[in-house]
Amino acid sequence: MAITPRIHTAVIPAAGQGTRMLPATKSVPKELLPILDRPALQLIIDEALGAGVDHLVIVTSHAKPAIENYFATDLGVESSLEKQGRGVLAEQLRRYRQDVRVSFAYQDQPHGLGHAVACAREAVGDEAFFVMLPDELMSDSSLLKDLATLTQSTGVGSVALKQMPTAELFRYGIVTPVGPMSTVDGIESLPFITVIEKPNVADAPSDLAIIGRYALTPDIFDLLDALEPGPSGEVLLTDALSAQADVTPLRGVISNIGRRDIGNPQGWLEAVIEAGLQHSEFGESVREWLRTQI
């Protein structure tokens, strides 16, 4: 029986200031804003664990102690969950001190996603790893599993892509495809070379945007360390990806799984409503209430 390739480590950049969600994020990190009864960060973690991750590297800042506090052992909270009949949630919290290792790296100045990933170098070590942007929620772990299989099979980095409307291209890193779709170990993917960060519509090389899930090889760290900050003062992960692709094209998996961008108020609200509708206990009540509001 073939062994499914596995990536053990996920880097979650969580040092951002959450400016699009102010004033709520003045006191509560955006990653801990609730999607019903679970912080958004917990949903990202659940996705990672579902893909076989057993080491979480949280890139945070010293100005956001609540992020670290969330992972601290609290027997009182676990006991309360048990008494409420919510033992599954209590067990999830226990996993952080049992079979999941949590490391913290610090990015105290807003120097961009590339810099945030570079801050995780020591904790990641010399192995392939995921990067998971916590602003984006995925409906399950299947996309991460596909990226892991592809990167472990080809030896090059892979990213999640989604076709975007022309009016949305300026918000994302847009890839330049260089060949047709092909299948590796059952995973369809597209080779690409450069990535243009937030291009003008006229400069966009395609309509394929990176959507916040990456499986990267460790040589990305040397490229990130060599990059100079751009005009905005940020080190761009997309520049390091382009440098890698200059040597060997990287791979993109076009995703159709459920996705929510919760980094803005509307996206967060949609995620909360969707979670409410899917809830086994009160989903139908939420659905009925919504009907009365329309």
ABEGO torsion letter per residue (X at the ends): XBBBBBBABBBBBAABAGAAAOAAAAABBAAABBBEABBAAAAAAAAAAAAGBABBBBBBBAABAAAAAAABBBAAAAAAAAAAGBAAAAAAAAAAAAABBBBBBBBABBAEAAAAAAAAAAAAEBBBBBBBBAABBBABAAAAAAAAAAAAAAGBBBBBBBBBBAAAAAABBBBBBABBBBBBGGBBBBBBABBBBGBBAAABABABBBAGBBBBBAAAAAAAAABBBBAAGBBBAAAAAAAAAAABBBBBBBBABBBBBAABAAAAAAAAAAAAAABAAAAAAAAAAAAAAX
